[in-house]
Amino acid sequence: MENFTENALKILKARYFKKDEKGTLLETKPSELFHRVSRFIAKAEKNEADRKFWEEKFFQAMMQKDFMPNSPTLTGAERQMCLSACFVLPIDDSLDGIFETVKNAALVHKEGGGTGFDFSRIRPAGSFVRKTQGIASGPVSFLKVIDAGTEAVKQGGTRRGANMGVLRVDHPDIKNFISMKRDGITAQNFNISVAVTEAFIQAVKNNTSYDLINPMDGAVIGKANAQEMFDLIVDSAWSNGDPGLIFIDKVNQLNPTAKQGPIRATNPCGEQPLHDYEACNLGSINLLNLYDEKSQQGLNWEKFREVIKLGIRFLDDVIEVNLYPLEKIDKMAKANRRIGLGIMGFADLLIRMGIAYNSEEARSLGTKIIAFMKEEAVKASRALAELRGNFPNIDQSVYQGQKMRNASVLTIAPTGTISRIAGCSSSIEPIFAFQVISKILDSEISDIHPLYQQWQEKHPGAARPAYFVTAQEISPLDHLKMQAVFQEYVDSAVSKTINFSNAATREDIEAAYLQAFDMNIKGITVYRDGCRAVQVLNKAGEEKPKPMGRPDAIPSTTHKISTGLGNLYITVSYFNKKPFEVFASIGKSGYSTMADAEAIGRLISLALRSGISTEEVVNQLKGIGGAEPIFTNGLLIQSIPDAIAKVLETHIGTVHMHHQDHNALNCPICGSSISDEKCPTCANCGWSKCNGV
């Protein structure tokens, strides 16, 4: 319909087309949606002739898929909603301030926006609170409060709210922050990033300690080994993709409005660093539509210039007609008039030109594209300033004494669903896979890349050329080099995922983090394929893990260990020098307990034979509490699963726990699990939180 793919129409119907109260579509064609959007945005123009002219220009740009605004603009135009995607909200160190932020975040999420928060100003857990004579619960606990609030608000009626949580590396609670998402359950509505300083990175390189600082008074209250902290960050990112890093000193050194104070946080995907209460609206240009095999470097540069000018005007007009959820946001957005024009379809353009993404030729083309875009975007903003005036805070910016309409003009955003609507590759990312299954809107959408499909039809059975390269076939260093190419000219930041294969090591992640810092990139996000149970993109046709067949004979060792339920016999068998199967049985106990022990052994064996690491099995079982914990040979055995984990550790070495049961506490005296209640008491040793005995 109207030259949009079937999958694009699915997305438009589910997320963007206007509906009535019963869910009946009031828009059924893309043209109706884009007429609504262009008509509303063009209201910012000063006279009727300009409004009609730019309404048509905006409409044609979207219908031809040359330019697409961010999702909130498509959903919110003419619906009394906010049109911006990116926000940062401050969190003050007071209960009133924290819950004011919770309320404000709910208002932003209701409008379809994503929020970033810096939790670094909240005092560390365990601090004395003078007014209440109580103990502070710390930034991680309040992040969970906002996460719960986010879960309760359906964002823009189409998706859950997205958040970015930031904590400085020198905050005393940084260890808890780094590890909190390791269980795969906590803070599902948050991406998290550590704001690392140049001093910290230098301490890592020099293998020295660094200061931990109390945010209440700036006093140094301790030291931490930089390499150990960095190892913790790396290990967590390897395990599940969080946290990322924000090089916060670099962000502020390159901030065009640095005189207004420090930037502390970004939007959820990291591409838009913002001051407190600041907002930004985004849009992207489809490079695939600019391909011209007869033109210099394969691009229609004149059309590119015109679409850049249109995009800058469109995004500046959005600020005029926008309905911001808070007065403070309205004031900041209009004072800096920050906009973010970006690109999509870069990988498709490279394929059309026969250029491999991980080549010097690709980076050279990327440099030409983004340098041209920066020059033309600044020109367009200056031209608007001549017509409409400078952004009000220009005297607190690098543009003081010049003409400039917008404090920043370029942002490389992920482009997610808008690139699917436009029928092109996302942002500056390489192709994830040429046959892919995407999880969007709680359903699965299957795609084969159209350029690859066209090539296959012309070359049946032939080997894929080198320029058909996927994200995991590109080295992390080549991913970073491409991010650095665009960051050099982008005045905001670049959202880019550094993809790793499932076989990548922690050392690979560490190297990428240090390389990113040395390349003057503002932040880095890594993702090791398959490190999460659920991921958005999956290669089509990939088989799910299957358990290995059992050899006829393998060596084994049987352990006897005392538990509160009787003697547990655990047999660990080996294959290729690694634990392969576990059998567990328990004597002098009821049939249910015997069945439980056998079931646990079978499931562990299934996991090990399917390629799950022994370390991960231990991580899941170790520390699980039971009703009858006992000490055995100097070890606290809390339950049958805990006993099996401790036996497995004798085969592979100690495993530092990452899994955490957030519905339980551990006794500080004996380590037993205790229930999380108003006055928890340990059944094993009698310790009570209320009286400390």
C-alpha positions as CSV (number, residue, x, y, z in Angstrom):
1,M,0.0,0.0,0.0
2,E,1.5,3.3,-1.2
3,N,4.8,1.6,-1.7
4,F,5.3,0.5,1.9
5,T,6.2,-3.1,2.8
6,E,3.8,-5.4,4.5
7,N,6.0,-5.4,7.7
8,A,6.1,-1.5,7.6
9,L,2.3,-1.5,7.5
10,K,2.1,-3.9,10.4
11,I,4.2,-1.5,12.5
12,L,2.2,1.6,11.3
13,K,-1.1,0.0,12.2
14,A,0.1,-1.2,15.6
15,R,1.9,1.9,16.7
16,Y,1.3,5.0,14.6
17,F,-2.1,5.1,12.9
18,K,-4.6,7.1,14.9
19,K,-7.4,5.0,16.6
20,D,-10.6,5.8,18.3
21,E,-11.5,4.8,21.9
22,K,-12.5,1.3,20.8
23,G,-9.2,0.8,19.0
24,T,-10.7,1.2,15.5
25,L,-8.3,2.6,13.0
26,L,-9.1,6.2,12.0
27,E,-6.1,6.1,9.6
28,T,-5.7,3.2,7.3
29,K,-3.0,4.5,4.9
30,P,0.5,5.9,5.4
31,S,-0.5,9.1,3.5
32,E,-3.2,9.8,6.1
33,L,-0.6,9.6,8.9
34,F,1.9,11.7,7.1
35,H,-0.7,14.3,6.2
36,R,-1.6,14.6,9.9
37,V,2.0,15.0,10.9
38,S,3.1,17.4,8.2
39,R,0.0,19.6,8.7
40,F,0.6,19.9,12.4
41,I,4.3,20.6,12.2
42,A,3.9,23.2,9.4
43,K,1.7,25.2,11.8
44,A,4.9,26.6,13.2
45,E,5.5,28.5,10.0
46,K,4.7,32.2,10.2
47,N,2.2,32.7,7.3
48,E,-0.3,30.7,5.4
49,A,1.7,30.5,2.2
50,D,4.7,29.1,4.1
51,R,2.5,26.7,6.0
52,K,1.1,25.3,2.8
53,F,4.5,25.1,1.1
54,W,6.3,23.3,4.0
55,E,3.3,21.1,4.7
56,E,3.6,19.7,1.2
57,K,7.5,19.5,1.4
58,F,7.3,17.6,4.8
59,F,4.6,15.3,3.5
60,Q,6.5,14.4,0.3
61,A,9.8,13.7,2.3
62,M,8.0,11.3,4.6
63,M,5.9,9.6,1.8
64,Q,9.1,9.1,-0.3
65,K,10.9,7.8,2.8
66,D,13.7,10.4,2.5
67,F,13.2,11.6,6.0
68,M,11.4,10.3,9.1
69,P,10.9,12.0,12.5
70,N,11.2,10.1,15.8
71,S,8.3,7.9,16.9
72,P,6.6,10.4,19.4
73,T,6.2,12.9,16.5
74,L,4.5,10.3,14.4
75,T,2.2,9.2,17.2
76,G,1.6,12.5,18.9
77,A,0.9,15.1,16.1
78,E,-2.6,16.6,16.4
79,R,-3.2,14.4,19.5
80,Q,-2.3,16.9,22.2
81,M,0.9,14.9,23.0
82,C,4.6,15.6,23.4
83,L,6.6,15.1,20.2
84,S,10.1,14.7,21.7
85,A,11.8,11.4,22.3
86,C,14.7,12.3,24.7
87,F,14.6,13.7,28.2
88,V,16.8,13.9,31.2
89,L,15.3,14.5,34.7
90,P,17.3,15.4,37.8
91,I,17.1,13.4,41.0
92,D,17.8,15.3,44.2
93,D,18.9,13.7,47.5
94,S,15.6,14.0,49.3
95,L,12.5,11.9,49.5
96,D,10.4,14.7,48.2
97,G,12.8,15.3,45.3
98,I,13.0,11.6,44.4
99,F,9.3,11.0,44.3
100,E,8.8,14.3,42.4
101,T,11.1,12.7,39.8
102,V,9.0,9.5,39.8
103,K,5.9,11.5,39.1
104,N,7.7,13.6,36.3
105,A,9.0,10.4,34.7
106,A,5.5,9.0,34.6
107,L,4.3,12.1,32.8
108,V,7.1,11.8,30.3
109,H,6.5,8.1,29.7
110,K,2.8,8.7,29.2
111,E,3.7,11.0,26.3
112,G,5.9,8.4,24.7
113,G,9.3,9.8,25.7
114,G,12.4,8.1,27.1
115,T,14.2,9.4,30.2
116,G,17.7,9.5,31.5
117,F,18.6,9.9,35.2
118,D,21.9,10.5,37.1
119,F,21.6,8.8,40.5
120,S,25.0,10.1,41.6
121,R,23.7,12.9,43.8
122,I,21.9,10.4,46.1
123,R,23.8,9.6,49.2
124,P,25.1,6.0,49.5
125,A,23.2,3.2,51.2
126,G,23.7,3.1,54.9
127,S,24.3,6.8,55.3
128,F,22.7,8.5,58.3
129,V,19.7,10.6,57.6
130,R,19.7,13.4,60.1
131,K,16.0,14.5,59.8
132,T,14.5,11.0,60.2
133,Q,17.3,9.5,62.3
134,G,17.2,6.6,59.8
135,I,19.5,5.0,57.3
136,A,19.5,5.9,53.6
137,S,18.7,3.1,51.2
138,G,20.9,4.4,48.4
139,P,20.6,5.1,44.6
140,V,20.0,1.5,43.5
141,S,16.9,1.2,45.6
142,F,15.4,4.4,44.1
143,L,16.3,3.3,40.6
144,K,14.1,0.3,41.3
145,V,11.3,2.6,42.5
146,I,11.4,4.4,39.1
147,D,11.6,1.1,37.3
148,A,8.4,0.0,39.1
149,G,6.7,3.3,38.2
150,T,7.7,2.8,34.6
151,E,6.2,-0.6,34.5
152,A,2.9,0.8,35.6
153,V,2.7,3.4,32.8
154,K,2.0,2.2,29.2
155,Q,4.3,4.5,27.2
156,G,2.3,6.5,24.7
157,G,-0.2,3.6,24.6
158,T,2.2,1.6,22.5
159,R,5.3,0.6,24.5
160,R,6.7,0.5,28.0
161,G,8.8,3.4,29.1
162,A,12.5,3.4,28.5
163,N,15.1,4.7,30.9
164,M,18.8,5.3,31.2
165,G,20.3,5.0,34.7
166,V,23.7,6.6,35.3
167,L,26.0,6.4,38.3
168,R,29.5,7.9,38.5
169,V,32.3,5.4,39.0
170,D,33.4,7.3,42.1
171,H,30.1,6.9,43.9
172,P,30.4,4.6,47.0
173,D,27.5,2.4,45.8
174,I,29.0,1.7,42.4
175,K,29.6,-2.0,42.9
176,N,25.9,-2.6,43.6
177,F,24.9,-0.5,40.6
178,I,27.2,-2.4,38.2
179,S,25.9,-5.8,39.3
180,M,22.2,-5.2,39.9
181,K,21.0,-6.4,36.5
182,R,23.0,-9.7,36.6
183,D,20.0,-11.7,37.7
184,G,18.1,-10.9,34.5
185,I,15.1,-9.7,36.4
186,T,15.9,-6.4,38.1
187,A,15.4,-3.0,36.3
188,Q,14.0,-4.4,33.0
189,N,12.9,-0.9,32.0
190,F,16.4,0.5,32.4
191,N,19.6,0.5,30.4
192,I,22.4,1.4,32.8
193,S,25.8,3.1,32.2
194,V,28.7,3.9,34.4
195,A,29.9,7.5,34.1
196,V,33.6,6.9,34.0
197,T,36.1,9.7,34.5
198,E,39.5,10.2,32.8
199,A,41.1,9.8,36.2
200,F,39.5,6.4,36.6
201,I,40.6,5.2,33.2
202,Q,44.2,6.3,33.9
203,A,44.0,4.5,37.2
204,V,43.0,1.4,35.3
205,K,45.9,1.8,32.9
206,N,48.3,2.4,35.8
207,N,46.8,-0.4,38.0
208,T,46.3,2.0,40.9
209,S,43.4,2.9,43.2
210,Y,41.0,5.8,42.9
211,D,38.9,7.9,45.3
212,L,35.3,7.1,46.2
213,I,33.5,10.4,46.9
214,N,30.5,11.2,49.1
215,P,28.1,13.1,46.9
216,M,26.7,15.0,50.0
217,D,29.9,17.0,50.7
218,G,32.4,15.9,48.1
219,A,34.6,14.3,50.7
220,V,36.8,11.3,49.9
221,I,35.4,8.4,52.0
222,G,37.4,5.5,50.6
223,K,39.4,4.1,47.8
224,A,38.9,1.2,45.3
225,N,41.2,-0.7,43.1
226,A,40.5,0.6,39.6
227,Q,41.4,-2.6,37.8
228,E,39.1,-4.7,40.1
229,M,36.2,-2.3,39.5
230,F,36.9,-2.3,35.8
231,D,36.9,-6.1,35.8
232,L,33.5,-6.1,37.5
233,I,32.1,-3.7,34.8
234,V,33.6,-5.9,32.1
235,D,32.3,-9.1,33.6
236,S,28.8,-7.8,34.0
237,A,28.8,-6.4,30.4
238,W,30.0,-9.8,29.1
239,S,27.3,-11.6,31.1
240,N,24.2,-9.5,29.9
241,G,25.2,-6.3,28.1
242,D,25.0,-4.0,31.0
243,P,26.4,-1.6,32.0
244,G,27.7,0.5,29.2
245,L,30.2,3.3,29.7
246,I,29.7,7.1,29.4
247,F,33.0,8.9,29.2
248,I,31.5,11.8,31.1
249,D,34.6,14.1,31.0
250,K,34.6,13.9,27.2
251,V,30.9,14.6,27.1
252,N,31.3,17.8,29.0
253,Q,34.5,18.9,27.2
254,L,32.6,18.7,23.9
255,N,29.3,20.0,25.1
256,P,28.4,23.2,23.1
257,T,26.5,24.6,26.2
258,A,29.0,23.7,28.8
259,K,28.7,27.1,30.5
260,Q,25.2,26.1,31.7
261,G,26.8,23.5,34.0
262,P,27.7,19.8,33.6
263,I,25.8,17.2,31.7
264,R,25.3,14.1,33.9
265,A,23.1,11.8,31.9
266,T,21.8,10.8,28.5
267,N,18.6,9.6,26.9
268,P,17.9,5.7,27.1
269,C,20.1,4.8,24.1
270,G,22.9,7.2,24.9
271,E,23.0,9.3,21.8
272,Q,21.6,12.5,23.4
273,P,23.5,13.9,26.4
274,L,21.2,16.5,28.0
275,H,21.2,19.0,30.8
276,D,18.6,18.5,33.6
277,Y,15.0,19.1,32.3
278,E,16.3,19.3,28.7
279,A,14.5,17.6,25.8
280,C,15.4,16.8,22.2
281,N,13.5,15.7,19.2
282,L,15.1,13.6,16.5
283,G,14.7,12.7,12.9
284,S,16.8,10.7,10.3
285,I,17.6,10.9,6.6
286,N,17.5,7.7,4.5
287,L,20.8,7.4,2.8
288,L,19.6,4.5,0.6
289,N,17.3,6.9,-1.2
290,L,20.2,9.1,-2.0
291,Y,22.1,6.5,-3.9
292,D,23.0,7.5,-7.4
293,E,25.5,5.3,-9.3
294,K,26.2,8.1,-11.8
295,S,27.1,10.7,-9.1
296,Q,30.4,11.4,-7.2
297,Q,30.9,8.8,-4.5
298,G,27.6,7.2,-5.5
299,L,25.4,9.8,-3.7
300,N,23.1,12.5,-4.9
301,W,24.8,15.3,-2.9
302,E,22.4,18.1,-4.0
303,K,19.4,16.1,-2.9
304,F,21.2,15.3,0.3
305,R,21.7,19.1,0.9
306,E,18.0,19.8,0.4
307,V,16.9,17.0,2.7
308,I,19.3,18.2,5.4
309,K,17.8,21.7,5.2
310,L,14.3,20.2,5.3
311,G,15.1,18.1,8.3
312,I,16.6,21.0,10.3
313,R,13.5,23.1,9.6
314,F,11.1,20.3,10.5
315,L,12.9,19.6,13.8
316,D,13.0,23.3,14.7
317,D,9.3,23.6,13.9
318,V,8.6,20.7,16.2
319,I,9.9,22.8,19.1
320,E,7.3,25.5,18.3
321,V,4.3,23.3,18.2
322,N,5.4,20.8,20.9
323,L,3.4,20.2,24.1
324,Y,6.0,19.4,26.7
325,P,4.9,17.4,29.8
326,L,6.5,19.8,32.3
327,E,6.9,23.6,32.4
328,K,10.6,23.2,33.3
329,I,11.1,21.0,30.2
330,D,9.3,23.5,28.0
331,K,11.5,26.3,29.2
332,M,14.8,24.4,28.8
333,A,13.9,22.9,25.4
334,K,13.1,26.4,24.0
335,A,16.1,28.0,25.6
336,N,18.6,25.7,23.9
337,R,16.4,24.5,21.0
338,R,18.5,21.3,20.8
339,I,17.6,19.1,17.8
340,G,19.1,15.8,16.5
341,L,19.2,15.1,12.8
342,G,20.7,11.7,12.0
343,I,20.9,9.1,9.3
344,M,19.7,5.6,8.5
345,G,20.3,3.2,5.6
346,F,24.1,3.6,5.8
347,A,24.7,-0.2,5.5
348,D,22.3,-0.5,2.6
349,L,24.1,2.3,0.8
350,L,27.4,0.5,1.2
351,I,25.9,-2.7,-0.2
352,R,24.5,-0.9,-3.2
353,M,28.0,0.5,-3.8
354,G,29.7,-2.9,-3.3
355,I,31.7,-1.7,-0.2
356,A,32.3,-3.8,2.8
357,Y,31.3,-2.2,6.1
358,N,34.6,-3.1,7.8
359,S,36.8,-1.5,5.1
360,E,38.8,1.7,5.0
361,E,36.7,2.7,1.9
362,A,33.5,2.5,4.0
363,R,35.0,4.7,6.7
364,S,36.2,7.2,4.1
365,L,32.7,7.4,2.7
366,G,31.3,7.7,6.2
367,T,33.6,10.6,6.9
368,K,32.5,12.4,3.7
369,I,28.8,11.9,4.5
370,I,28.9,13.1,8.1
371,A,31.3,16.0,7.4
372,F,29.0,17.2,4.6
373,M,26.0,16.8,6.9
374,K,27.6,18.8,9.7
375,E,28.5,21.6,7.4
376,E,25.1,21.8,5.8
377,A,23.1,21.3,9.1
378,V,25.0,24.2,10.7
379,K,24.4,26.4,7.6
380,A,20.7,25.5,7.8
381,S,20.5,26.4,11.5
382,R,22.3,29.7,10.9
383,A,19.9,30.5,8.1
384,L,16.9,29.8,10.4
385,A,18.5,32.1,13.0
386,E,18.6,34.9,10.4
387,L,14.8,34.4,10.0
388,R,13.7,33.5,13.5
389,G,16.5,34.5,15.9
390,N,19.2,32.7,17.9
391,F,18.4,30.1,20.6
392,P,18.0,32.2,23.8
393,N,20.9,30.6,25.7
394,I,23.4,31.3,22.9
395,D,25.6,33.5,25.2
396,Q,26.2,30.4,27.3
397,S,27.4,28.4,24.4
398,V,30.3,28.0,21.9
399,Y,28.2,30.1,19.5
400,Q,28.3,33.3,21.5
401,G,28.6,36.2,19.1
402,Q,27.4,34.1,16.1
403,K,24.1,33.3,14.4
404,M,22.7,29.9,15.4
405,R,19.2,28.7,15.9
406,N,19.9,25.4,17.7
407,A,22.5,24.5,20.4
408,S,23.2,21.2,18.7
409,V,22.0,19.9,15.3
410,L,23.2,16.3,14.8
411,T,22.5,13.0,16.6
412,I,23.0,9.5,15.4
413,A,20.0,7.6,17.0
414,P,19.3,3.9,16.6
415,T,16.2,4.6,14.4
416,G,14.6,1.2,15.3
417,T,11.1,1.1,13.9
418,I,11.4,4.3,11.7
419,S,14.0,2.6,9.6
420,R,11.7,-0.4,9.3
421,I,9.0,1.9,8.1
422,A,11.4,3.5,5.6
423,G,12.5,0.1,4.4
424,C,16.2,0.6,5.1
425,S,18.9,-0.5,7.5
426,S,19.0,1.1,10.9
427,S,21.2,4.1,11.7
428,I,24.9,3.6,11.0
429,E,24.7,-0.1,12.1
430,P,25.8,-2.9,9.8
431,I,23.2,-5.5,8.8
432,F,22.6,-7.8,11.8
433,A,21.7,-10.7,9.6
434,F,20.4,-11.1,6.1
435,Q,17.6,-13.2,7.4
436,V,16.3,-12.0,10.7
437,I,13.4,-12.4,13.2
438,S,12.6,-9.3,15.2
439,K,10.6,-9.1,18.4
440,I,8.5,-5.9,18.0
441,L,5.2,-5.0,19.7
442,D,5.2,-8.4,21.5
443,S,5.2,-10.3,18.2
444,E,7.7,-11.7,15.8
445,I,8.4,-10.2,12.4
446,S,10.5,-12.2,9.9
447,D,12.5,-10.5,7.2
448,I,15.0,-11.3,4.5
449,H,17.1,-8.3,3.5
450,P,15.7,-7.0,0.2
451,L,19.2,-6.3,-1.4
452,Y,20.4,-9.7,-0.4
453,Q,17.2,-11.3,-1.7
454,Q,17.7,-9.5,-5.1
455,W,21.3,-10.7,-5.2
456,Q,20.3,-14.3,-4.4
457,E,17.7,-14.3,-7.2
458,K,20.4,-13.2,-9.7
459,H,23.1,-15.5,-8.3
460,P,21.3,-18.7,-7.1
461,G,23.7,-21.0,-5.2
462,A,26.6,-18.5,-5.4
463,A,28.8,-17.6,-2.5
464,R,28.0,-14.4,-0.8
465,P,30.3,-11.5,-1.8
466,A,32.5,-9.9,0.8
467,Y,30.4,-6.7,0.9
468,F,27.5,-8.7,2.3
469,V,28.9,-8.6,5.8
470,T,27.0,-8.9,9.0
471,A,27.5,-7.4,12.4
472,Q,29.1,-10.4,14.0
473,E,31.5,-10.9,11.1
474,I,32.9,-7.4,11.8
475,S,35.6,-7.1,14.4
476,P,34.8,-5.0,17.5
477,L,37.7,-2.7,16.5
478,D,36.0,-2.0,13.1
479,H,32.7,-1.3,14.8
480,L,34.5,1.2,17.0
481,K,36.3,2.8,14.1
482,M,33.0,3.5,12.4
483,Q,31.5,5.0,15.5
484,A,34.6,7.2,15.9
485,V,34.2,8.4,12.2
486,F,30.7,9.7,12.9
487,Q,31.4,11.0,16.5
488,E,34.1,13.3,15.2
489,Y,31.5,15.5,13.4
490,V,28.4,14.9,15.6
491,D,27.9,17.6,18.2
492,S,25.7,15.3,20.4
493,A,26.6,11.6,20.5
494,V,26.4,8.4,18.5
495,S,24.2,5.4,19.5
496,K,26.1,2.3,18.2
497,T,26.2,-1.3,19.4
498,I,29.5,-3.0,19.4
499,N,28.5,-6.6,18.6
500,F,30.4,-9.6,19.8
501,S,29.9,-13.3,19.0
502,N,28.8,-15.5,21.8
503,A,32.3,-16.9,22.0
504,A,33.8,-13.5,22.8
505,T,35.9,-13.3,26.0
506,R,35.9,-10.8,28.9
507,E,39.3,-9.7,27.6
508,D,37.7,-8.8,24.3
509,I,35.2,-6.6,26.1
510,E,37.9,-5.0,28.1
511,A,39.9,-4.2,25.1
512,A,36.9,-2.6,23.3
513,Y,36.2,-0.3,26.3
514,L,39.8,0.9,26.5
515,Q,39.9,1.4,22.7
516,A,36.7,3.5,22.8
517,F,38.2,5.8,25.4
518,D,41.4,6.3,23.3
519,M,39.3,7.0,20.2
520,N,37.5,10.0,21.8
521,I,34.1,8.3,21.6
522,K,31.6,9.7,24.1
523,G,30.2,6.3,25.2
524,I,30.1,2.6,24.3
525,T,27.5,-0.1,24.4
526,V,28.5,-3.8,23.9
527,Y,26.4,-6.8,23.3
528,R,27.5,-10.5,23.2
529,D,25.1,-12.5,21.1
530,G,22.9,-14.8,23.2
531,C,24.0,-13.4,26.6
532,R,20.4,-12.7,27.4
533,A,17.5,-15.2,27.5
534,V,15.5,-12.9,25.3
535,Q,16.9,-10.5,22.6
536,V,15.2,-8.3,20.1
537,L,17.0,-9.5,17.0
538,N,17.7,-13.1,16.2
539,K,19.2,-14.8,13.1
540,A,16.5,-16.7,11.2
541,G,17.1,-20.4,11.0
542,E,19.4,-20.7,14.0
543,E,18.8,-23.9,15.8
544,K,18.1,-23.8,19.5
545,P,20.7,-25.5,21.7
546,K,20.4,-29.3,21.8
547,P,21.9,-31.5,24.5
548,M,24.9,-33.6,23.5
549,G,24.5,-37.3,23.3
550,R,26.0,-39.2,26.2
551,P,29.2,-41.3,25.5
552,D,29.1,-44.9,26.5
553,A,31.6,-44.4,29.3
554,I,32.8,-41.3,31.1
555,P,34.7,-40.8,34.3
556,S,32.9,-39.6,37.4
557,T,33.4,-38.7,41.1
558,T,30.9,-39.2,43.9
559,H,30.7,-36.8,46.9
560,K,29.0,-37.2,50.2
561,I,27.9,-34.0,51.9
562,S,25.7,-33.4,54.9
563,T,22.6,-31.3,54.6
564,G,19.8,-30.4,57.0
565,L,17.7,-33.0,55.3
566,G,20.2,-35.8,55.5
567,N,23.3,-37.0,53.6
568,L,23.4,-35.9,50.0
569,Y,25.3,-38.1,47.4
570,I,26.3,-36.1,44.4
571,T,28.0,-37.8,41.4
572,V,29.7,-35.5,38.9
573,S,30.7,-37.0,35.5
574,Y,33.2,-35.5,33.1
575,F,33.5,-35.1,29.4
576,N,36.4,-33.2,27.7
577,K,37.7,-32.3,31.1
578,K,34.5,-30.4,32.1
579,P,31.5,-31.4,34.3
580,F,29.0,-33.0,32.0
581,E,26.3,-34.6,34.2
582,V,25.2,-34.4,37.8
583,F,23.3,-37.1,39.7
584,A,21.9,-36.4,43.2
585,S,20.2,-38.6,45.7
586,I,19.5,-38.1,49.4
587,G,19.1,-40.7,52.1
588,K,16.9,-40.8,55.2
589,S,14.4,-38.3,53.8
590,G,10.9,-38.3,52.3
591,Y,10.0,-39.3,48.8
592,S,9.4,-35.6,47.8
593,T,12.8,-34.6,48.9
594,M,14.4,-37.5,47.0
595,A,12.4,-36.6,43.9
596,D,13.5,-32.9,44.2
597,A,17.2,-34.0,44.4
598,E,16.8,-36.2,41.4
599,A,15.0,-33.5,39.4
600,I,17.7,-30.9,40.2
601,G,20.4,-33.3,39.0
602,R,18.5,-34.0,35.8
603,L,18.0,-30.3,35.0
604,I,21.7,-29.5,35.8
605,S,22.8,-32.4,33.5
606,L,20.5,-31.0,30.7
607,A,22.0,-27.6,31.0
608,L,25.6,-28.8,31.0
609,R,25.0,-31.1,28.0
610,S,23.4,-28.1,26.2
611,G,26.5,-26.0,26.5
612,I,25.6,-23.9,29.6
613,S,28.8,-23.3,31.6
614,T,29.3,-24.9,35.0
615,E,30.0,-21.4,36.3
616,E,26.5,-20.3,35.3
617,V,24.9,-23.3,36.9
618,V,26.7,-22.6,40.1
619,N,25.8,-19.0,39.9
620,Q,22.1,-19.9,39.7
621,L,22.2,-22.4,42.6
622,K,24.7,-21.1,45.1
623,G,23.2,-19.4,48.1
624,I,19.6,-20.7,47.7
625,G,18.3,-20.9,51.2
626,G,16.3,-23.7,52.7
627,A,14.4,-24.5,55.9
628,E,17.3,-26.4,57.6
629,P,20.7,-24.9,57.0
630,I,23.7,-26.5,58.8
631,F,27.4,-26.2,59.0
632,T,29.5,-29.0,57.3
633,N,33.3,-29.0,57.5
634,G,33.3,-25.3,58.1
635,L,30.8,-24.5,55.2
636,L,27.3,-23.3,55.6
637,I,25.1,-25.6,53.5
638,Q,21.7,-23.8,53.1
639,S,19.9,-26.3,50.9
640,I,20.2,-29.1,48.4
641,P,20.8,-26.7,45.5
642,D,23.4,-24.8,47.5
643,A,25.2,-28.1,48.4
644,I,25.4,-29.2,44.7
645,A,26.8,-25.7,43.8
646,K,29.5,-26.0,46.5
647,V,30.4,-29.5,45.2
648,L,30.7,-28.2,41.6
649,E,32.9,-25.5,42.9
650,T,35.4,-28.1,44.1
651,H,35.7,-29.1,40.4
652,I,36.0,-25.6,38.8
653,G,37.1,-23.2,41.5
654,T,35.2,-20.6,43.5
655,V,32.4,-18.8,41.5
656,H,31.7,-15.3,42.6
657,M,27.9,-15.0,42.7
658,H,26.1,-12.7,40.3
659,H,22.6,-14.0,40.8
660,Q,20.7,-12.4,43.6
661,D,17.4,-13.3,45.1
662,H,15.7,-9.9,45.6
663,N,13.0,-11.4,47.7
664,A,15.5,-12.6,50.3
665,L,18.2,-11.2,52.6
666,N,21.2,-12.9,54.0
667,C,22.1,-13.0,57.7
668,P,25.2,-10.9,58.3
669,I,26.4,-13.3,61.0
670,C,26.0,-16.8,59.5
671,G,25.0,-16.0,55.9
672,S,21.7,-17.9,55.9
673,S,18.8,-16.7,53.7
674,I,16.1,-14.9,55.7
675,S,12.8,-13.5,54.6
676,D,12.5,-9.9,53.6
677,E,10.0,-8.6,56.2
678,K,9.7,-5.7,58.5
679,C,11.9,-7.2,61.2
680,P,13.7,-10.2,59.6
681,T,15.1,-12.8,62.0
682,C,17.5,-15.6,61.2
683,A,16.1,-19.0,62.0
684,N,19.7,-20.5,62.0
685,C,21.6,-18.3,64.4
686,G,18.9,-16.0,65.9
687,W,20.2,-12.7,64.6
688,S,17.5,-10.0,64.3
689,K,17.7,-6.9,62.2
690,C,15.6,-5.0,64.8
691,N,17.7,-5.7,67.8
692,G,21.0,-6.6,66.2
693,V,21.4,-9.9,68.2
